[in-house]
Structures are given as C-alpha cells and as structure tokens.
Amino acid sequence: MSQKIVADLHNHSTASDGELSPSEVVKQAAEKGLEAVALTDHDTITGLDEALQAGLELGIKVIPGVELTLRFRRPSFVGSLHLLLYFQPKQLKNREFLQTIQTLFAAGRGSALVRDRVESINQFFGPDSPSPLLKRPLMVAEIEACGNNITRRHFAKVLGENHHLKRHQVDDIVANRSPAYLPSGIDPNQVLPLRKNFSMLAFLAHPAAGSFPPPSHYREVLPPWPIVAELLPEFMTLTPIAIDGLEIEYPGHRDEEKKILRELATSHKLLVSGGSDGHDLKERPYGVTGINREDFSRFMARYEELNVDLDTRP
C-alpha cells in the first residue's frame, strides 16, 4: 500500500492465541503512531473491555471486534473461513448481544471439539494407526493446558514441542488436507440471529492468504484463492453472512490478489479493511499492515452509522 497506514484492524491478544495482553496490543499500536486499532480475537470478546480502557488512557481509538470462525462443507472445500465483525463499544453492555454471541462461540469451539479432534488425530496418526507419526497418543489434557480458547495453533504447538514432530509433520496432521481434520467454527446459517438483531460491520478475513507461497507464517491454513472465489457469492448475497467489505491489506496477500480483491470491492460497493493479524513480536508482529486514511475514513463513516439498542437488564 503506497499511502501511510493509519489503522490496523486485525489483531489478537492473550484472550485467544496472541502473545500480548489486550492493553499491550493497544500500546503497540499507539507507539507506532496509529490512529486506531481493532482487537479481533478468535471467537471471544473477553479482551475488549481491557483494550477499550487502554485506548482511553493512551489516546488511541479502539474498535471492538471478533474473528468469527465459519465451518464449510462443500464439494470443493471442507474447512473454515473467518469473518471479521466490528461493532460499537456500547454493544458490550447489551445483555442480549452478549448472550447471542457467546452462544455462537460455544457452538464453534470448546471442549467437545477438542476431544473430537484429539480422537481423530490418534485414529489417523497415533502409534497404532496406519500412519504412526506419534510415538504415543495425543492427550486431551495436553491441548487443554494451552488455555481456554483452543485453536489450531495450540495443536501445532503441542505436536511440535511435546511430541517432537517436525514442521512438515505437524502440517500433515493439522492442515485441511489431513484425513484427521475436523473443521472448527459454526455453520454459516447460525450467524443469522447475530446479523439480524444487532448492528455491526462484517468483513471476509484474509481471502487470499491460503495462496501465499510457503514457507511463511502468514500462509493461512485456508483454501487457495480460487476456492474462496467460488465461495464468495455466498458472502455477497442476502444471506446470514452477507459482508460489508473485504480484508485486502494483509501481510499474506500478494499484489496480484490485492488488485483482484480491490476490483471486486469496487464493483460490489464493498468497504476495504486491512490489518497485521498480529499474534506476537517476531513471527507475526503487530502494526506491520493496515489501511490508509481514505479507506479508513470510508470504514468509519459506516461504522459510526451503526445503531445500538441497549438491553442492560441484569
């Protein structure tokens, strides 16, 4: 992107699988001179109150968000795509909103999914399996010891550190192509109550990151861009996952794909978003990518129009 970055709208904290606390994520953005930062943890909003307070103290605008995992089973693709949702801070005081979104999170992740994934990995890659990459069975306790909001990164960490597998072996186990793979997330139709009843902006996250050439920490375990392009009409019609924009500025997007995505955004009158997908200080650092003033101004114009009907009953 040729113009100065003023906002980084995709970041993760210790509330999901990031290295920094929510307030430290905000501090990083402030130190880099950004005007705004969004905290978009995976399937949780538990870090947003801390981030918002840090924004007030540091004089930087914090946009509450979440990266929602959607599960797909299509002839050409079995796996997950991600939806970035942005909403007004007042929504965090809306009891009905909190109940609805927490119900969604519980449906897409949790202990049941962890147990099912561990069982599947042992079935296909355990010591008694046809492809015995593991010298001992993977245990549920190993995974759950990583935290309360388990993601694929936690599985990869345990397989590498506890079971001493090489990176390509870990990829063979946790990638979408793996016979053991069970998608996380919710069925797209389950988003309907949230999108119907609450005002927010929705963006398709890193649509082309699955095509970024390896080796790279930004190559998402997602389908390549041609597969996402096939699914894109589902995100552009009046469905529960109808999007307001596309995340285009992303470290794992190449110039040719960003050009295609910009053309799609223009032709479909979609907003443009961008962010670092910051997870840590070394491999996927914070504040390296975002959007310029023009794109951010368009984003904020729509964002400030969001309606919030508060239900703060105990």
The 8 nearest C-alpha neighbors of each residue, nearest first, counted from 0:
[[1, 2, 248, 3, 291, 290, 4, 288],
 [2, 0, 3, 291, 4, 290, 248, 289],
 [3, 1, 0, 291, 4, 292, 290, 5],
 [4, 2, 291, 5, 1, 292, 0, 290],
 [3, 5, 291, 290, 289, 6, 2, 288],
 [4, 6, 33, 34, 291, 292, 290, 3],
 [7, 5, 35, 289, 290, 36, 33, 34],
 [6, 8, 289, 274, 36, 9, 286, 37],
 [7, 9, 37, 274, 36, 273, 6, 289],
 [10, 8, 274, 276, 39, 37, 275, 7],
 [11, 9, 277, 276, 38, 39, 37, 275],
 [12, 10, 40, 17, 278, 39, 277, 38],
 [13, 11, 17, 14, 20, 19, 21, 15],
 [12, 14, 17, 20, 15, 16, 18, 19],
 [13, 15, 12, 46, 45, 40, 16, 43],
 [16, 14, 13, 40, 41, 148, 12, 17],
 [17, 15, 13, 12, 11, 14, 18, 278],
 [16, 18, 12, 278, 13, 11, 19, 279],
 [17, 19, 279, 13, 278, 12, 16, 20],
 [20, 18, 12, 23, 13, 17, 24, 21],
 [19, 21, 23, 13, 12, 22, 24, 18],
 [22, 20, 50, 24, 12, 23, 46, 49],
 [21, 23, 50, 25, 53, 24, 20, 49],
 [24, 22, 26, 20, 25, 21, 19, 27],
 [25, 23, 21, 27, 22, 26, 19, 20],
 [24, 26, 22, 28, 23, 27, 29, 50],
 [27, 25, 23, 29, 28, 24, 30, 22],
 [26, 28, 24, 30, 25, 29, 23, 31],
 [27, 29, 31, 25, 26, 30, 33, 286],
 [30, 28, 26, 32, 31, 27, 33, 59],
 [29, 31, 27, 32, 28, 26, 33, 25],
 [30, 32, 28, 29, 33, 27, 286, 26],
 [33, 31, 29, 30, 34, 28, 5, 59],
 [34, 32, 5, 35, 28, 29, 6, 31],
 [33, 35, 5, 59, 6, 60, 32, 36],
 [36, 34, 60, 6, 33, 59, 61, 7],
 [35, 37, 7, 61, 8, 6, 62, 60],
 [38, 36, 8, 62, 61, 9, 63, 39],
 [37, 39, 10, 64, 63, 11, 40, 9],
 [40, 38, 65, 64, 66, 10, 9, 11],
 [39, 41, 11, 65, 15, 66, 43, 38],
 [40, 42, 66, 43, 15, 67, 65, 39],
 [43, 41, 67, 104, 66, 65, 40, 68],
 [42, 44, 41, 45, 40, 65, 104, 15],
 [43, 45, 46, 47, 65, 40, 42, 64],
 [44, 46, 43, 47, 14, 48, 49, 40],
 [47, 45, 14, 44, 21, 49, 48, 50],
 [46, 48, 50, 49, 44, 45, 51, 63],
 [49, 47, 51, 50, 46, 52, 45, 91],
 [48, 50, 52, 47, 51, 46, 22, 21],
 [51, 49, 22, 47, 21, 53, 52, 48],
 [50, 52, 54, 48, 53, 49, 61, 47],
 [53, 51, 55, 49, 54, 50, 48, 56],
 [54, 52, 56, 50, 22, 51, 55, 57],
 [53, 55, 59, 51, 57, 52, 56, 61],
 [56, 54, 52, 58, 53, 57, 51, 59],
 [55, 57, 53, 54, 58, 52, 59, 51],
 [58, 56, 54, 55, 59, 53, 29, 26],
 [59, 57, 55, 54, 56, 60, 29, 53],
 [60, 58, 54, 34, 57, 35, 29, 61],
 [59, 61, 35, 54, 34, 36, 62, 58],
 [62, 60, 36, 37, 54, 51, 35, 59],
 [61, 63, 37, 36, 64, 60, 38, 85],
 [64, 62, 37, 86, 85, 38, 47, 88],
 [63, 65, 85, 39, 84, 38, 86, 37],
 [64, 66, 39, 40, 84, 83, 67, 41],
 [67, 65, 83, 41, 39, 82, 40, 42],
 [66, 68, 82, 42, 81, 65, 41, 83],
 [67, 69, 184, 81, 80, 79, 82, 185],
 [70, 68, 184, 185, 80, 79, 81, 187],
 [69, 71, 79, 184, 185, 186, 78, 182],
 [72, 70, 78, 77, 79, 73, 69, 186],
 [73, 71, 77, 76, 78, 74, 70, 75],
 [72, 74, 76, 75, 77, 71, 78, 230],
 [75, 73, 76, 72, 77, 71, 226, 230],
 [76, 74, 73, 226, 77, 72, 229, 222],
 [75, 77, 73, 74, 72, 78, 71, 226],
 [78, 76, 72, 71, 73, 75, 79, 175],
 [77, 79, 182, 71, 70, 175, 76, 72],
 [78, 80, 70, 69, 71, 182, 68, 183],
 [81, 79, 69, 68, 70, 82, 221, 78],
 [80, 82, 68, 204, 67, 69, 66, 203],
 [81, 83, 203, 67, 204, 66, 202, 84],
 [84, 82, 66, 202, 201, 65, 204, 203],
 [83, 85, 201, 64, 65, 200, 82, 66],
 [86, 84, 64, 200, 199, 63, 201, 83],
 [87, 85, 199, 63, 64, 200, 88, 84],
 [86, 88, 89, 90, 63, 85, 305, 62],
 [89, 87, 90, 91, 63, 86, 62, 92],
 [90, 88, 91, 87, 92, 307, 93, 309],
 [91, 89, 93, 92, 88, 87, 307, 96],
 [90, 92, 89, 93, 88, 97, 96, 94],
 [93, 91, 90, 89, 311, 94, 309, 310],
 [92, 94, 310, 309, 90, 311, 96, 91],
 [93, 95, 97, 311, 96, 310, 92, 98],
 [94, 96, 98, 97, 93, 99, 310, 311],
 [97, 95, 99, 93, 94, 98, 100, 90],
 [98, 96, 94, 100, 95, 99, 101, 93],
 [97, 99, 95, 101, 96, 100, 102, 94],
 [100, 98, 96, 102, 97, 101, 95, 193],
 [99, 101, 103, 102, 97, 98, 96, 104],
 [102, 100, 104, 98, 103, 99, 97, 105],
 [103, 101, 105, 99, 100, 104, 98, 106],
 [102, 104, 100, 106, 101, 105, 99, 107],
 [105, 103, 101, 107, 106, 42, 102, 108],
 [104, 106, 102, 103, 107, 108, 109, 101],
 [107, 105, 103, 104, 108, 185, 102, 184],
 [108, 184, 106, 185, 104, 105, 183, 103],
 [107, 109, 105, 112, 106, 183, 184, 104],
 [110, 108, 111, 112, 105, 113, 107, 148],
 [109, 111, 113, 112, 114, 108, 143, 115],
 [110, 112, 114, 113, 109, 115, 108, 116],
 [113, 111, 115, 114, 110, 109, 108, 116],
 [114, 112, 110, 116, 111, 115, 117, 109],
 [115, 113, 117, 111, 112, 116, 139, 110],
 [114, 116, 112, 118, 113, 117, 119, 111],
 [117, 115, 119, 113, 118, 114, 112, 120],
 [118, 116, 120, 114, 119, 115, 113, 121],
 [119, 117, 115, 121, 116, 120, 122, 114],
 [118, 120, 122, 116, 179, 117, 121, 115],
 [121, 119, 117, 179, 123, 122, 118, 124],
 [120, 122, 125, 124, 118, 119, 123, 136],
 [121, 123, 119, 120, 128, 125, 124, 118],
 [122, 124, 128, 120, 121, 179, 125, 130],
 [125, 123, 131, 130, 121, 132, 128, 120],
 [126, 124, 121, 133, 131, 128, 136, 127],
 [127, 125, 131, 134, 133, 128, 135, 136],
 [128, 126, 125, 131, 129, 124, 122, 130],
 [127, 129, 125, 131, 130, 123, 124, 126],
 [128, 130, 131, 123, 127, 124, 125, 122],
 [131, 129, 124, 128, 132, 123, 125, 126],
 [132, 130, 126, 124, 125, 128, 133, 129],
 [131, 133, 124, 130, 125, 134, 126, 168],
 [134, 132, 125, 135, 131, 126, 124, 136],
 [135, 133, 126, 132, 136, 125, 131, 162],
 [136, 134, 133, 126, 137, 125, 162, 121],
 [137, 135, 125, 121, 138, 133, 126, 134],
 [136, 138, 121, 117, 135, 139, 125, 141],
 [139, 137, 140, 141, 136, 117, 142, 118],
 [138, 140, 142, 141, 114, 143, 117, 137],
 [139, 141, 143, 138, 142, 144, 137, 145],
 [142, 140, 144, 138, 139, 143, 157, 145],
 [141, 143, 144, 139, 140, 145, 154, 153],
 [142, 144, 140, 145, 141, 146, 139, 147],
 [143, 145, 142, 141, 146, 140, 147, 139],
 [146, 144, 143, 142, 153, 149, 147, 141],
 [147, 145, 144, 148, 143, 149, 142, 15],
 [146, 148, 149, 143, 145, 109, 144, 15],
 [149, 147, 146, 15, 150, 109, 108, 14],
 [148, 150, 147, 153, 146, 151, 143, 145],
 [151, 149, 152, 153, 148, 154, 16, 15],
 [150, 152, 154, 153, 155, 173, 149, 156],
 [151, 153, 155, 150, 154, 156, 16, 149],
 [152, 154, 156, 151, 155, 150, 149, 157],
 [155, 153, 151, 157, 156, 152, 158, 142],
 [154, 156, 152, 158, 153, 157, 169, 159],
 [155, 157, 153, 159, 154, 158, 160, 152],
 [158, 156, 161, 160, 154, 159, 155, 153],
 [159, 157, 162, 155, 156, 161, 160, 164],
 [158, 160, 164, 163, 156, 157, 162, 161],
 [159, 161, 157, 163, 162, 158, 156, 164],
 [162, 160, 157, 158, 163, 159, 156, 164],
 [161, 163, 158, 164, 159, 160, 133, 157],
 [164, 162, 159, 160, 161, 158, 165, 157],
 [165, 163, 159, 162, 168, 158, 169, 166],
 [164, 166, 168, 167, 169, 159, 163, 158],
 [165, 167, 169, 168, 170, 164, 159, 155],
 [166, 168, 170, 169, 165, 171, 164, 172],
 [169, 167, 171, 165, 170, 166, 164, 172],
 [170, 168, 166, 172, 171, 167, 155, 173],
 [169, 171, 167, 174, 173, 172, 168, 166],
 [170, 172, 168, 169, 177, 174, 173, 167],
 [173, 171, 169, 170, 177, 174, 168, 179],
 [172, 174, 170, 171, 169, 180, 177, 175],
 [175, 173, 170, 176, 177, 171, 172, 220],
 [174, 176, 177, 180, 78, 173, 220, 77],
 [175, 177, 174, 178, 180, 171, 173, 172],
 [176, 178, 179, 180, 174, 175, 172, 171],
 [177, 179, 180, 176, 123, 172, 175, 119],
 [180, 178, 119, 177, 120, 123, 181, 172],
 [181, 179, 177, 178, 175, 173, 182, 174],
 [180, 182, 116, 179, 183, 78, 115, 119],
 [183, 181, 78, 79, 70, 180, 184, 77],
 [184, 182, 107, 70, 108, 181, 79, 68],
 [183, 185, 107, 68, 69, 70, 108, 182],
 [186, 184, 107, 69, 70, 187, 106, 189],
 [185, 187, 70, 188, 189, 69, 71, 184],
 [188, 186, 189, 190, 69, 185, 240, 239],
 [187, 189, 190, 186, 191, 239, 240, 238],
 [188, 190, 187, 191, 186, 185, 192, 103],
 [189, 191, 188, 193, 239, 187, 192, 194],
 [190, 192, 239, 194, 189, 193, 195, 188],
 [193, 191, 195, 194, 190, 196, 189, 99],
 [192, 194, 191, 190, 195, 196, 197, 99],
 [195, 193, 191, 192, 197, 196, 190, 239],
 [196, 194, 192, 193, 191, 197, 239, 198],
 [195, 197, 193, 194, 192, 198, 191, 96],
 [198, 196, 194, 193, 195, 199, 96, 307],
 [197, 199, 305, 306, 307, 86, 196, 194],
 [200, 198, 86, 85, 305, 197, 84, 201],
 [199, 201, 85, 84, 243, 86, 202, 302],
 [200, 202, 84, 242, 243, 83, 82, 85],
 [203, 201, 244, 83, 245, 242, 82, 243],
 [202, 204, 82, 245, 246, 83, 81, 206],
 [203, 205, 246, 81, 82, 206, 83, 202],
 [204, 206, 208, 246, 207, 249, 203, 247],
 [207, 205, 204, 208, 203, 227, 224, 246],
 [206, 208, 224, 209, 205, 210, 252, 223],
 [209, 207, 251, 210, 211, 219, 205, 218],
 [208, 210, 223, 221, 222, 219, 207, 218],
 [211, 209, 223, 208, 207, 224, 212, 218],
 [210, 212, 218, 208, 251, 209, 252, 213],
 [213, 211, 210, 214, 218, 215, 209, 251],
 [214, 212, 215, 211, 218, 216, 217, 210],
 [213, 215, 212, 216, 218, 217, 211, 167],
 [216, 214, 213, 217, 218, 212, 211, 251],
 [215, 217, 218, 282, 283, 214, 219, 213],
 [218, 216, 251, 215, 219, 250, 208, 283],
 [217, 219, 211, 215, 208, 216, 209, 251],
 [218, 220, 209, 221, 208, 217, 216, 251],
 [221, 219, 174, 209, 218, 175, 222, 208],
 [220, 222, 209, 219, 223, 79, 80, 208],
 [221, 223, 209, 226, 224, 227, 220, 76],
 [224, 222, 209, 210, 225, 226, 207, 221],
 [223, 225, 207, 227, 226, 210, 228, 209],
 [226, 224, 228, 227, 223, 229, 222, 207],
 [227, 225, 229, 228, 224, 223, 222, 230],
 [228, 226, 224, 230, 229, 225, 231, 222],
 [227, 229, 231, 225, 226, 230, 224, 232],
 [230, 228, 226, 227, 231, 225, 232, 224],
 [231, 229, 227, 228, 232, 233, 226, 234],
 [230, 232, 228, 234, 233, 229, 227, 235],
 [233, 231, 235, 234, 230, 236, 229, 228],
 [232, 234, 231, 235, 230, 236, 238, 241],
 [235, 233, 241, 231, 232, 242, 240, 236],
 [234, 236, 232, 241, 233, 242, 231, 237],
 [237, 235, 238, 241, 234, 233, 232, 242],
 [238, 236, 241, 239, 235, 240, 234, 233],
 [237, 239, 241, 240, 236, 233, 234, 235],
 [240, 238, 191, 190, 241, 188, 194, 187],
 [241, 239, 238, 234, 242, 187, 190, 233],
 [242, 240, 234, 238, 235, 237, 236, 239],
 [241, 243, 201, 202, 244, 234, 235, 240],
 [244, 242, 201, 269, 202, 200, 270, 241],
 [243, 245, 270, 269, 202, 271, 242, 201],
 [246, 244, 202, 203, 271, 247, 272, 270],
 [245, 247, 272, 273, 204, 205, 271, 203],
 [246, 248, 273, 245, 257, 249, 272, 271],
 [249, 247, 273, 289, 246, 274, 290, 272],
 [248, 250, 252, 251, 274, 273, 247, 275],
 [251, 249, 252, 275, 288, 217, 248, 287],
 [250, 252, 217, 208, 249, 211, 218, 253],
 [253, 251, 249, 250, 208, 207, 257, 256],
 [252, 254, 256, 255, 257, 251, 211, 250],
 [255, 253, 257, 256, 258, 252, 259, 0],
 [254, 256, 258, 257, 253, 259, 252, 260],
 [257, 255, 259, 258, 253, 254, 260, 252],
 [256, 258, 260, 254, 259, 255, 247, 261],
 [257, 259, 261, 255, 256, 260, 254, 262],
 [260, 258, 256, 262, 257, 261, 263, 255],
 [259, 261, 257, 263, 262, 258, 264, 256],
 [262, 260, 264, 258, 263, 259, 257, 265],
 [261, 263, 265, 259, 260, 264, 266, 258],
 [264, 262, 260, 266, 261, 265, 267, 259],
 [265, 263, 269, 261, 267, 262, 266, 268],
 [264, 266, 268, 262, 263, 267, 261, 269],
 [265, 267, 263, 264, 268, 262, 269, 261],
 [266, 268, 264, 269, 265, 263, 235, 262],
 [269, 267, 265, 266, 264, 270, 263, 244],
 [270, 268, 244, 264, 267, 243, 265, 271],
 [269, 271, 244, 243, 245, 298, 264, 272],
 [272, 270, 245, 244, 246, 294, 247, 269],
 [273, 271, 246, 247, 245, 290, 248, 270],
 [274, 272, 248, 289, 246, 290, 247, 249],
 [273, 275, 289, 9, 7, 8, 288, 276],
 [274, 276, 288, 277, 287, 285, 286, 9],
 [277, 275, 10, 9, 274, 278, 11, 283],
 [276, 278, 285, 10, 275, 284, 283, 11],
 [277, 279, 17, 11, 283, 18, 284, 276],
 [280, 278, 18, 284, 283, 281, 17, 277],
 [279, 281, 284, 282, 283, 285, 278, 18],
 [282, 280, 284, 279, 283, 278, 285, 277],
 [281, 283, 284, 279, 216, 280, 278, 217],
 [284, 282, 277, 278, 279, 281, 280, 216],
 [285, 283, 280, 277, 279, 281, 282, 278],
 [284, 286, 277, 287, 275, 280, 283, 279],
 [285, 287, 288, 275, 28, 7, 284, 31],
 [288, 286, 275, 285, 284, 289, 250, 274],
 [289, 287, 275, 274, 286, 249, 7, 250],
 [290, 288, 274, 7, 273, 4, 6, 248],
 [291, 289, 4, 273, 6, 294, 295, 5],
 [290, 292, 4, 5, 3, 294, 293, 2],
 [291, 293, 295, 294, 296, 5, 290, 4],
 [292, 294, 296, 295, 291, 297, 290, 298],
 [293, 295, 297, 296, 292, 291, 271, 290],
 [294, 296, 298, 292, 297, 293, 291, 299],
 [295, 297, 299, 293, 298, 294, 292, 300],
 [298, 296, 300, 294, 295, 299, 293, 301],
 [297, 299, 295, 296, 301, 300, 302, 294],
 [298, 300, 302, 296, 301, 297, 303, 295],
 [299, 301, 297, 303, 298, 302, 296, 304],
 [302, 300, 304, 299, 298, 303, 297, 305],
 [301, 303, 299, 304, 300, 305, 298, 200],
 [302, 304, 305, 301, 300, 299, 87, 306],
 [303, 305, 301, 302, 306, 300, 299, 198],
 [306, 304, 303, 302, 198, 199, 307, 301],
 [305, 307, 198, 304, 308, 197, 199, 303],
 [306, 308, 309, 90, 198, 305, 89, 87],
 [309, 307, 306, 310, 93, 90, 197, 89],
 [310, 308, 93, 311, 307, 92, 90, 89],
 [309, 311, 93, 94, 312, 95, 308, 92],
 [312, 310, 93, 94, 92, 309, 313, 95],
 [311, 313, 310, 94, 93, 95, 309, 92],
 [312, 311, 94, 310, 93, 95, 92, 98]]
